[in-house]
């Protein structure tokens, strides 16, 4: 029996076989999106209508969030172009817009000041990241627009002109 040398840890003396590649399960993006949207739907279904505060227009938090998630997933369901950078940006733009839409719902219906501040930060950060991705896609930088949390940007501009 050969004695074990304590000068070198056993794990370092074992050489991995170079011809082995890691096995990664293949899960299509659309399947992952379907699973994610199913989990979101279950979360909303389990929360109950008693927690659905209605705001202007009779919408409510659950309705607003459900619509935001549905829009996001529909917009992300794009065919692949073969260019990973382009596909990444094209799919992440609606993902970020979905985060903005959900943050607006938090601002409209939420009460926790920490989460409301976080929602404001999400809106600013995600808008900036969308602008970067649009530039990476070769799109012209968007013109400055009012914050999506303003109640009536058109009415405010008309009031200033008077």
C-alpha angles and dihedrals in degrees: 000000000000115000117240115243113229092198092081125038115246093236092060093051093059110090116210117229107256095212093062118100123195114259112234119184112238111235116172116233092237091056091051090049091049091050092047093050090048091054091049090049091051091049091052093044092051094050093070131221092268089079094050106106112197120225134181112331094020094271108131134196097278093050093047094048094044091052092047092052093046092050091047095050093045091051092047093054096095131145114254115255097201092248108103094198093051093044091048093053094042092053097038094053093067089040090057091043088053089054089051092050091049091047089053088053089053091051091048098046109014127098104188106103092207092056092043090055090047090051090053090051091048091054093051096042096045093048090053092048091048088054091052092050092048089053090049088054090054096253121144115259109264120248117255111278132188118263112276088233094066110111097222115358092174092052092048091052091049091050091053092052093057 
